Amino acid sequence: KGIRCMPKTKITIKDVAREADVNPSVVSRVLNKDSTLKVREETRERVWEAAAKLNYRPNRMAKMLRTKKSKMIAVLISKFSDLYFTAILEGIVWVAEERGYIISVFSTEEDRKKGSKCIETVYEYGMDGAILASSYVEEKTLQQLRYSSVPMVMLRRSSREFGVMGMLADELAGVSMVMEHLIGLGHQKIAHISGELFSRSGLKRFEGYRKALYENGIPYRVEYVQESDQTEKGSYDAMMRLLELEDPPTAVFAFNDTVAFGAMSAIRDKGLRIPDDISVVGHDNTILSEHTYPRLTTVDSRMKDMGELA
C-alpha cells in the first residue's frame, strides 16, 4: 500500500546532555552563553559539539513560556515602499541582532484602523517591545499606550501625552539648512512641495520653510506651496502645477527625497534642466538620492542612528 513517511524525532536538550555526558541545565546555560557558569572549557566545547552533531535547534516557544520573553520586537512603518524606513530598519535590525532579538515589521498602509490592529498583534503574541515609526494609529489606541506593560518607543511624534518614550528629529534645523543653501544660490522664488500638513513632520517642515522666508525678507506666496501625499505620482502632479504658474519658482524644497524624485521627473518632462533652470533639494538622504541624475542635494536626517537608538 505504499511507503509511510515517519516524522523525525525532535532532538531535545536532554538528548544533547546525554551525548555530552553533562546535566541538561549545563547544556542550557552553555548554549545560552551564561557567563556566570563555572565549567571547564573542554566541557563547553563538548556541549557545542554534541549540539552540532545532533543538529539541535532550541524550541523558541518553550523558552518563551519558561522565561516570559519572546525576544521579538515589533516595528510599525507606514508602507514597505517608503524609502524613509530603509535606513531606520537597518539601524534597528543591527542592534536587535547584536542583542539576540528578532524584528517583526508591520505595515499600517496609511490606515489608522490597521495600525491599531498591529498594536493588538503586539499584545496577542507577547512581544517584548514595539517601535512605532508609523503615525497611522487610531488616537484611542495611542491614548491606551500609557497603561501598556509592553515597552514602546515612538518615532517622529511627540509621545509625552501617551506616556511612552519618543524620539523627534530636529525638523527646523534641517529645513534651515535647505533654505540657506537655496537663498545662498540667489533664489528668491522658492516653492515647497510639502507632505501631509496634518502630520508633525509635514507641519514642522512647512513652518521651517515659512520662517526662513520671513527671516530673509522674502514674501510668502501661497501658490508656491503644494501639498502632496508623499508619492512620486503626487509630487509629480504638484510640480506640474508649480511649473504651470504664470510666474513659476526657480527652486523647490521637497518634503522628502521621494517627493523630490517626482518633482525632478516633472521638470525633465517639461524640457527643463536641473539645476540650470530650476534647483531641487530633498530631505532625509535616502538610499536612492545618490543615483539620480543629477545627484539630488538632500538633508541627512541620520535615520540609521535613530533606528539604533530606538
N, C-alpha and C positions, 0 to 999 in steps of 0.2 A: 504493500500500500504506500510505498514511498519512504523517504528518509525524514525523520522528525528532528528538527534542529533544537537542541537543548541550550537554554541560556547559559552564558558563562557565570560561574560562581563569583560573586563580588568579593574582592580582596579587602579584608578588614585590618584594622590596626593590630588586632590580636595575631593575625597571620604574620605580619611584619615582625612583631615582637617574638613570635616563635622562631622565625627564620634567623633573627639577630641574637636570639638567646638572651633577651632582656625583658624587663617588665613593660607592659603596654603603656604605662604612664611615662616611662622613659622615652619610648618612641614618640609619643605625643609631644613631649617637651622638646625633643631634638628637632622634629620636623617643624615645630613652630618657632624654632630658633630662640628658645628660652635661655637668656643669658645668665639666669640665676642657677641653672642646672649644673651641678658639680659631678661630671663624669670624665673618664679618660678620653683622649682624642680618638683612640682606636675604637672605642665604643660608639662614638658619634659616627665614625666612618662606617662601622658595621651596620648601623641603623640605616644610613643613607643607601648603602649598597643593597641591603635587603629590600628596601622600598623600591629601588630601581629594578631589581631582579624580578620582583613580583608585580611590577607596574602598578604600584599602589597609588590611588587617587583619593584624597580626603573627601569625605562627604560634607560638602559645604552646608547643606540644610541641617544635618545633625549637629554640626559645630555651632550653627546659628542658634539652635534650640538650647544648646548647652551654655553658650556664652552670652546669649541675648543680644548678639551683634550680628548684623547681616554683612558687614564690610562692604556695603553698597551705598553710593551717594547718587542721588538724582540731580540732573541738571535740566532745567526748563529753558528752552530757547523759543524764539518766535517762529522760525522756519528753517529747515535744513539748507535752503538755497541762499540764505543771507550770509554773505562772506564775513560780516562783522563778527560772527560767533566762532569762526575758524580758529583764530588766534587765542580767544578766550578758552575754548575747549582744549587747545594744545597745552596751555598752562595748567588747566585743571587736571588733565589726564597725567601730565608729567609728575605732579605732586602726589596724586592719588596712587599711582603705580609704585612710587617710592615708599608709600606707607602701607602697601598691600591691599588697597581698596579697588573696587570695580566701579566704573562710572556707567550709569544708565541715563541716556539722553532722551528727553521727551520734547516733541514739537507741539506747541499750542496752536500753530497755524493761524495766528491772529484771531483766535476765537476764545473769548473770555470764559465761556462755559467749559470748553475743552481744557483750558488752563486749570480751572477748578477741579476737573476730573483727574488731571495729572497729579494735583496735590493729594487727592484722595488715594491715588495709587501708591504714593509715597507712604502713607499711613498703613494701607492694606498689606503691603509687602514688608513692612517693618524695616524700612531703610534707615540707615544711621544718620542721614542728613540730606539736605537739599540746597541747591544753589539756584535761585530764581533770577535768571537772566532775561526772561520774557516779562513784559509788562502786561501781557494779556491773561489776567486772572481776575475773576469777579471780586468786587470790592468786599462783599460779605465774607468771602473766603479769606481774604487778606486780613480782615479785622479779627478773624478767629485764630490767626497765627500766634498771637500773644499767649494763647492758652495751650499751645502745642508743646509736647515733650520732645519733638524732633528738632534738633538744631537746624536753623536755616539762615542763609545769607542772601540778601537782595542786592542785585547789581543795577546801577543806573537809576535808582529810585530812592527817595528819602524813606527810610524804614522806621524812623522813630515812633511814628503813630501806630505801627504794627507790632512793636515790641521785639523786633529781631534785629540782627546786625545788618548794616547796609554799607555799600561801597559806591561812592559817587565820583565820577571823573570831573575835573575842573573844566567844564564846558566853555566858560567865558575866556579862560586863558587861551584855549585852542583857537577860538574864533578871533580873538585879538591878534594872534599871530597871522591868521589868514588875511585879515583886513589890513594890517600893517604892511604885509607883503604886496597886496594889490595896490594900495594907496601909494606905496613907495615906488611902484612902477609908473605912477602918474595917472592911474584910473580915478575918475570921478563918477562915472556911471556904472555902479556895481550892483548887480542883481543878486538875489538869493533864492535858490530853489530849496525850500525848507522840507523837513519831514512833517509828520502829522503834528499840528500845533497843540493837540491835547496831551501829547507825551512830554515828559520832563525834558528829554534831550532836544526835541523839536522846538519847544518853547524857549529853552535856555540859549540855544544857538541863534534863534531869531532875535532874542533880546541882546545878545552879544553883537550881532550884526547892526542893529539899530543904535546901540551905544557907541560903536566905533564910528558910524556915520556922524552922529551928533558931536563927538569929541573932535572930529576933523573938519567940522563945518560943512559937511556935505548934506544937502537936503534929502530927506527920506521920501521916496516915491513909491506909493502903494502898488503901482503896476509893475514895479521891479521885483515884487515878492510873489512867488508862485508856490503854492503848497503841493507836495507830491505824496504818493503812497510808498515812496522809497523803492519802487521797482524801476528797472531800466525803461520800460514802456511808459510809465507815469512821468518819469523825469524827461524822457524824450519829448513827450507832448508839452510839458511845462516849458522846456527850452524853445520849442517851436513857437509857443505863444509869446515868449520874450523877443524872439527874432522877428516876429511879425509886427511888433510895435512900431509906431511912426518914428520914435527915437529909441532904437534898441540899445541895450547896455554894451559896454566894451569889456566887461569882466563879469564872471559869475562865481559866487561862492556856493558850492553844492553841499547839502546837508551831510552826505557821506560819499564814499567812493562809488558805490553802486549808482547813486543819483548822478554823480559826475560822469560815469560811463555813458549813461543815457543822454546826458546833455552833449557830450562830445560827439555822439552819433548824429544827433540832430544838427549840430554845427557843420559837420562834414557833409551831410545830405543837402545842406543849404549852399554848399560850394565855398564855405569859408575855411580859413586856416587857423590852427591853434599853435602858438599864441599870437601870430601876426595880426589877425583880425579881431580875435577875442580871446581873453585869458580865462582859464577854468582852474579852480582849486577845490580839492575834495577834503575829506576828513576821515580819519581812522586808520589810514595806511594799511589797507587790506592787501592780501597776497597778490592780487592781480594788478595793483597800481603800478608795478614795475614793468608790466607787459603791454601797456597801452602805447600808442604812437600818436603824438609824442608822449613821453612818460608823464604820468599825472603827478602834479605837485599836490601834496596832501599833508595832513597833520598826523603825526604818530601818537595815537592815544594810549600806547603801551598796554594793549589789551591782553597780551600774554601774561604780563606782570599782574594784571587784575585777576586773571584766572588763577594764577598761582596763589595769590593772597586769599582769594575766596576759598 
